[in-house]
């Protein structure tokens, strides 16, 4: 009799945990953010983090992709703008007002991390 092993279904939403990791990296920086901090903030264990993202660096790369996706919406809107100075102002207002799920983070994710 052959016993098949089936992979366990993830009990978390990958996009949600990456968002949480992004916020933590944004607040603390890459070097200061520990695996224990990530585990606590994301609400998943280290095994799940390693299984899904490989390591802390892999998770950070996914966090960068998450940030890029959010920022690209603002950039795409600006790219398609046709109202000159008014659109430049709108771009800066949109950049400042960007909602990252109610985050209180200040500054650029890239610069802060």
C-alpha positions as CSV (number, residue, x, y, z in Angstrom):
1,X,0.0,0.0,0.0
2,X,1.4,3.4,-1.0
3,X,0.6,6.2,1.3
4,X,0.5,9.6,-0.4
5,X,1.5,12.7,1.5
6,X,-0.5,15.7,0.7
7,X,0.7,19.2,1.3
8,X,-1.1,21.0,4.1
9,X,-3.3,23.8,3.0
10,X,-2.1,27.2,4.1
11,X,-4.2,28.6,6.9
12,X,-3.3,32.2,6.2
13,X,-3.7,34.6,3.4
14,X,-0.3,35.2,1.9
15,X,-1.1,38.7,0.7
16,X,-2.2,39.7,4.2
17,X,0.9,38.3,6.0
18,X,3.2,40.0,3.4
19,X,1.4,43.3,4.1
20,X,2.0,42.8,7.8
21,X,5.7,42.0,7.2
22,X,6.0,45.1,4.9
23,X,4.7,47.3,7.7
24,X,7.1,45.8,10.2
25,X,10.1,46.2,7.8
26,X,8.9,49.8,7.1
27,X,8.8,50.6,10.8
28,X,12.0,48.9,12.0
29,X,14.2,48.5,8.9
30,X,15.5,45.3,7.5
31,X,18.4,44.7,9.8
32,X,16.5,45.4,13.0
33,X,13.4,43.2,12.1
34,X,14.0,39.7,13.5
35,X,12.4,36.5,12.6
36,X,10.7,36.4,16.0
37,X,9.2,39.9,15.3
38,X,8.0,38.7,11.9
39,X,6.5,35.5,13.4
40,X,4.6,37.5,16.0
41,X,3.4,40.3,13.7
42,X,2.4,37.9,10.8
43,X,0.7,35.5,13.2
44,X,2.3,32.5,11.6
45,X,5.2,30.3,12.7
46,X,8.8,30.3,11.4
47,X,8.3,27.1,9.5
48,X,5.5,28.7,7.5
49,X,7.6,31.7,6.8
50,X,10.5,29.6,5.6
51,X,8.1,27.3,3.6
52,X,6.4,30.2,1.8
53,X,9.2,32.7,1.4
54,X,12.5,30.8,1.9
55,X,14.0,33.2,4.4
56,X,13.8,36.7,5.8
57,X,15.3,38.1,2.6
58,X,12.7,36.3,0.5
59,X,10.0,37.8,2.6
60,X,11.5,41.2,2.3
61,X,11.6,40.8,-1.5
62,X,7.8,40.0,-1.4
63,X,7.3,43.0,0.8
64,X,9.1,45.2,-1.8
65,X,6.8,43.7,-4.5
66,X,3.8,44.6,-2.3
67,X,5.0,48.2,-1.9
68,X,5.8,48.5,-5.6
69,X,2.3,47.4,-6.5
70,X,0.7,50.0,-4.2
71,X,2.9,52.8,-5.5
72,X,2.5,51.8,-9.1
73,X,-1.2,52.7,-8.9
74,X,-0.2,56.3,-8.1
75,X,2.6,56.3,-10.7
76,X,0.3,54.9,-13.5
77,X,-2.3,57.6,-12.8
78,X,0.4,60.3,-13.1
79,X,1.8,58.7,-16.2
80,X,-1.6,59.0,-17.9
81,X,-2.3,62.5,-16.7
82,X,-2.9,65.3,-19.2
83,X,-3.5,68.4,-17.0
84,X,0.1,69.6,-16.5
85,X,0.8,71.4,-13.2
86,X,-2.6,70.3,-11.7
87,X,-1.6,66.7,-12.3
88,X,1.8,67.2,-10.8
89,X,0.2,68.6,-7.7
90,X,-2.3,65.7,-7.6
91,X,0.6,63.3,-7.9
92,X,2.3,64.7,-4.8
93,X,-1.0,64.9,-2.8
94,X,-1.8,61.3,-3.8
95,X,1.7,60.2,-2.7
96,X,1.4,61.9,0.7
97,X,-2.1,60.6,1.2
98,X,-1.4,57.0,0.0
99,X,-3.4,54.7,2.2
100,X,-1.5,51.6,3.3
101,X,-4.4,50.1,5.2
102,X,-4.5,52.8,7.8
103,X,-0.7,52.7,8.3
104,X,0.9,55.5,10.3
105,X,4.2,54.9,8.5
106,X,6.0,58.0,7.4
107,X,8.5,58.3,4.6
108,X,9.4,56.0,1.8
109,X,9.4,52.2,2.4
110,X,12.7,51.8,0.4
111,X,14.4,54.6,2.3
112,X,13.2,53.5,5.8
113,X,14.3,49.9,5.3
